Each structure stands twice: as structure tokens, then as C-alpha cells.
Amino acid sequence: MTWLAWRQLRTQAAVAVALLAAVAIMLVLTGPHLRHYADTVVNTCGAHHDCRSVTANFQSLAHLRHVYSLLVSVVPVLLGVFWGAPLVARELEAGTYRLAWTPRVTRVRWILVRLAMVALAAVAITGLLSVAVTWWQSPVDRVNASLFNNFEARDVVPIAYVAFCVALGALLGALVRRTVAAMAATVGCFAVVRYVVQQYVQPNLLAPSQLIRHYRAPSRAYSRTLTSPNPADWVLSDNVVAPSGNVIGQYGGIGPNGTFGFNVSPNGSAVFSGVGRCPNRIPVPPGGIRSHLTTAQAHAIQAAIQRCVDSFHLREVLTYQPTSHYWPLQWLETGIFAALAVALGAACIWWVRRRLR
């Protein structure tokens, strides 16, 4: 049975290994130069005051970075679609399952061996690709301070994704009994699960850190109050919060009920949208608040706006996941998708054993 399962998989595996080898050769040929340039030129550009040009040149050297990240993100889905979904569905469509399930090879042994072999091959290929791309991309992520930006395409998480996709595809193939339909359903279901985990589960797997300060209104000369301690930290939200704890709006963005900002009338009365009317007046010049202002006029208007903001006792709350949480989050999300993969694989085996006729 093991030999038969390998014969059915070997052509697909050979193609995947050949493509993996081609990508690995490209990474090995360009990776050392990229890392050397980052260590010897980019990291020392501050002493020569030419970081902008050096960084631009580095980005041009790493122009394939988005392609490699996309590749690691897409491969688990492709393997789930083209390896996992047809695993049972194709046998059911062709009717060959009647020949495969014999007294010597029970249906449980058949699905267990085939599912395990496909899953292990997919995990090995995705794992090698993720390791190679993570190695190549590490200086790029360091220079761009983008540790969390490609979280799903780095280190161990893609391995869990592909195990999940293969098990999901196999189960859906057993349920719908049609290969093309199972392929489409695999893509859709994985996209939904990934979205839910990314938006609602991943940010809350570990308690995020917070920075809280008295809210300062943005101005032409001033654009931000709070930044996370490390540029590579994952900023989850930057909210303006009332004393009651209600979120009034997002810093530099909009509030939950619409526009977040000031509406100033020509007579100087102002309303802070979503908060209330300012107790003081804004010194509006004859040409209006958006006219060409002198330095003194701009300072006076900003000071009046800040007095209005101060009267409401607002706070800016920056919530973020620090870089120290990167690896714990990697392992936690890996564990979640690995557990889902085991559950889906068990469900597939049960369905083939009990429900297929």
C-alpha cells in the first residue's frame, strides 16, 4: 500500500521538488551578496549620512522579495488544492476506490497511508521553501523593520498551513465527491479560516502591550504622539479614548460614527466631531482657517484647538505586539493550525470508514 501511494504521488512530488530546487538555486546565488551588503553598507550608512540612497539601492537588490513572500503564502494553498482535494474525490469520481478497498487493504489503511504520505511530502516541501525564503529575507525584514508584515510567509507557520490545507482538501473531497468542487471549496474555506484567525485570533493570542498618553491634536508641524518602542513592533490600534473608556476615534483616521476632527465655523465656534462643542473659540483669520496663515496665526489656532482637546481629557492609546512576541505567536498559530489539521484528518478518516458507500 505504501509503494502504491508513493507511485500515485511521485510525479507530482518530482515536479514540486524540481521547482523547489530552482527557487533554492536563485536564493543561494543572491542571498549571500544581499546579506553582505546589508551588514557592511546598510548598517553603517548612518556614519556617512547617505542612508536614503543606500537603502534605495538595497531595495533594488531585493526586488524579488515580494515574489518570494507571495510564493511561500501561496504554496500551502496550491498543495492543498492539487494534492489534498483530489486525494479521495478523484478515486470516488473514477470509481477506482472499489478496487483499492480490498480485504487486504481496508479503507482505513488506504486513506491513512495516502493522507499521511501526501501530508508529509507537502510539509517537507513547504518547510524547506519557508526556511530558504526566511533566510534570504531576514536582512530585508531587518532593514525594513517589517518582522510582522510577512508573518504568514516566514519560519514555521507555513508548515502548519500546508498540513491544514491538505487535510481540509481531503475531507472536502470525501464530502462533495467532486474534484473541481473540492478544489474550489478548499480555497474558499482556507481563506475564511485564515481571515478569522488573522483578524480576531492572532492579535489576541498573547496580551498586547499598551502606551497611553494625553491626547495631542495633530498639526502641520506635528503628526504623531506615540510610536511603539521598536519600529518592527506590530501596531494593532492607535485610538483616542474618552475618560469613560469609549473609543472616540483613531489617531489620524475616522471615528466609529464618521468624521473624527474639528468643524470650525467662520465665527470661531468649533465642534469636535464625536466628542462635543469646544468651550473656547478658535481665532479664525478673515480668510478662513484653511487660508495661507502666518506663523503666529498657525500657532494661535493650534493652541486654541489644543485647549479644546484638553478640556475633554482625552487619551491616546497605542496597542501593539512587541517583537519579543514574534516567536511565541509563531508557535501558537502553528499549534492552532496543526491541531485543526489533525482534527480534519481524523474527520476524513472517519468519514471514509463510516459514511462512504
N, C-alpha and C positions, 0 to 999 in steps of 0.2 A: 504493500500500500504506500509506503514511504517513497519507493522508487517511482511508482506511478504518479504520485503527487508532484514529485520533482520533474518528471518528464513533461507534465502539463504546464509547469511554471518556467521551465528552463529558458525558453525562447524570450519570454518577457523579461526574465531576470538578466539574460545576456544583454539585451538592448539597454536596460536600465544601468547595468554595470559599465557598458561602453560609454554611455552619456555621462555617467558619474566620473569616469576616468578622464574624459575630455575636459570637463569642468575643473577637475582637480589639477590637470596639467596647466590650465590657464592661471589658476590660483597660485600654484607653486612658482610659475615663471614670473609673475608680477608681484607676489606678496612680499618677498624679502626686500625688494627695492622700495616698496611703499613703506614698510616698517622702518627701514634705514632712513628714508627721507623724513619721516615723522620724528624719529629720535634725534637726528643730527641737525635738522634745519628748522622744522616747525617748533620744536620745543625750545629752541634758542633764539627765535625770531624777536622776542621782546628786547633782547640786548642790542639788536640792530635797528629796532623801530621800523621794521618792514613786515609786520605780521599779516597785513591785509594782502599784499602781493604773494607772500609765501603761502598763505592759506588758500588763496585762489589757485595757485599752481598745484598745491596738494590735491585740491578738489578735482582738478582736471586729470591728475594722475589716477584718481579713484573714480573715474566717470562711470564705471560699471557697478558701483556699489548698490544702486537701486535695483539693478537687474539681478544681482546675486541674492539680495534680500527677498525680492519677489520670488525667485526660484525656490528658496527654502520654504516660503509660505505656501507655494502652490503644489509642490511635490507631494505632501501628505494627502491633499485632496485628490490629486491625479491617481495616486496609488490606490486610494480608497475606491475611486470610481472605476478604474480599469482592472484592478486586481480583486478588490473586495466584492463589489456589486455582482460581477458575473460568476462568482465562486459557486453559488448554489443556483442562481437564476438560470444560467446557461445550461446546466445539467437538467433542470426542470423543463426548460423550453425544448431542448433536443430530445428529451426522454431517455437520455443515457443513464439517469440515476437508477433505472430498473436493472441495468447491467452492473452498475457499480455496487449496489447493495445486494450482497450475496450472503449466504450463511457464514462464509469465511470472513467476509468484510462487512461488519454491521454498519448501519447508517451512522451510529455514534462514532465509531472508529474512523469512518470515512470523513465526516465533517471535522472531527477533531484534528486529524493528521493534516488535512488540507488547510484548515484555518490556521493552525499553528505554523505550518511552513510558509504560507503567504505572509502572515503577520511578522514572523522572524526575518524574512527576506526584506520586507518593507521597512522594518525598524533598522536593520543593518544599513541599508542604502541611505535612508534619511539621516541616520545618526552620523555616518561618515560625511555626508554632504554638509550637515549642520556644523560639525567640528571644523571642516575645511573653511567654510564661509565665515564662521565666527573668528577663526584665527586670522583670516585675511582682513576682516572688517574691524578688528579690535583697534588698530590705530586710527581708523576713520571715526569710530564711535568716540574714542578718547578726544580727538581734536574737535569734533562737533558737539561734544558734551551731550551725546544722544544715547545714553545707555538704555533707556526705556523705550526709545522711539521704535525700535525694531525688536521688541521683546519676544514676539511670536516667531521670529526668524533667527533666534540665537540659542546656542547651548542645548539644553536637554528638552525644552518644551516641544519642539517639532517631533521628537521621537514619540512622545505621548499622543500628539495629534494624529500621527500616521497609524498608530495602533488603534486609536478610536475610530478613525475613518474606515479602516479595513473591517473591523468588527461591525461597524454601522452598515457598511455596504453589504456585507454577507447577510446580516439579519434582514435588511430591507429586500434583498434579492430573494430570500426564503419566503418573505411575506407576500410580495407582489408577484413573484414568479415570472417577471419580465425583465430582461437585462437592461434595456434602454430606460425603462421606467425606474428601475432600481438605481441606475446611474444618476438620473436627474434628481431623484429623491435624496440620494447621498449628498449631493452638492447642497441642496436646499436645507436639509437637516443640519449639516455641519455648519453652514453659515449662520443659522439661527442659534445653535448652541454656542458658537464662538462669540456671537454678538452679545448674548446674555451674559456669558462669563466675563467678557472684556468690559462690559459697561456696568454690571451690577455685582459681580462676584470678585473679580481680580482686585479692584481698588480697596475692597474691604476684607481681604484675606488676612491682612495684618493691620493693626490700628495705625492710621496715618498720623504724622506729626502736624503741628499747627504753629503758626506765627500770628500773633494778634497785636495790632497797633491801633491807635487813634486814627480815624479816617481822615485823609488829607485829599482835598478836591484836586483833580488834575488841572494842569495849566499848560500854557505854551512852553514854559521853561521847565516844567516838571511833569513827568509822565507816569511815575510809579513809586509806590511807597515800599512795598515788600517784595523781596526776592528770596527764594529758598537758599539755604547755606551753600549748596553745591549746584552749579548750573546744570548738572546731569540729573538732579532730582526730578521726580515725576510729579509735576504740579497737578493736583486734582481739581482744585477750585480756588478762586480768589474772590470772595464775596464781601459785600458791605452789609453789615448786620446791625439791626436796631437794638436798643437796650433790652427789648422784650425777647430777643433771640431770633426774631423773624429776619429772614434774608430779604433785604431791600432790593438788591441788585448785584450785578457782577462788576468788578472793577474794570472800567473802560468798556463795558458792554451794556446790556439792557437789563431791566428788571423783570420780575416774573409777570408783571401786568403791563408791560410795554416799555416805553422810553424811560431810561434812567438818566436824569440830568436836570439841568435848570432851564426853566422857561422864564425869561426876563422881559417884562413889558417896557415900553418907552419911558414910563414914569418912574422906573426903578424898582417896582414891586416884583418879587420873584417867587416862583413856586418850585420847590424841589420835588420832581415827579416821583410819586410813590412814597413820599415822606411827609410833606406838608408845606405850608407857606412860610417863607423866611420872615423872621421878626424884624429884620433890618432891611433897608433899601440898598440897591446896587447903584453906584454912581455912573449912570449911563450917560455917555457924551452925546452931544447933539446929533452926530452922525450915526448913532446906534452902537450896540456893543460889538458888532462884527465889522465895524469900520476900521480904518487904519488908526491905531492907537499909539499914543506916545508911551514911553516907558513908564512915566508917572501914572498915566491913566490905567495902563495894564496892571500895575502893582495895586492901585486903589481898588479896581474891580476884583482882582484876585483876593485881596484882603477881606473885602466885603462878603464874597462868596464863602471864604473860609470861616468867617464869623457866623454865617448862616449854618454851615455844616456843623460847627462846634456846638451850636445851640441844640442840635438833635442828639448829641452824644453817640455818634455812630462809630463803629469799629470795622476795620478791615481784617478779615480772617483768611489767611492763606493756608490751605490744607495740601499736604504733599506726602509722597512716599520717598523717604531718603534713599540714597544709593546703597546704604547698608542693608536695605530690604530686598535688593535685587535677587540675590541667590535664594533666600527663603521663599520669595514669591515664585521663582522658577520651580523650585521643588514642590511647592504646594500645588501650583497649577498642573505640574506633571503628574502629581499624585491623583488629582481630580480626574484628569482625562484617562489615566491608566486604570483607575477604578471603574470609570464608565466603560472602557474598552473590555475589561474583564466581565462586567455585567452584561454588556451586549453580546459578547462571545458566548457566555453561558446561556443567554436567551436564545441565541441562534441554534446552539446545540440542542436545547430542549425542544425548540420548535421543529427541527428536523426529525428528532426522535419521536415526538408525540403527535404532531399535527399534520405532517406531510403524508399524503397518501398517493 
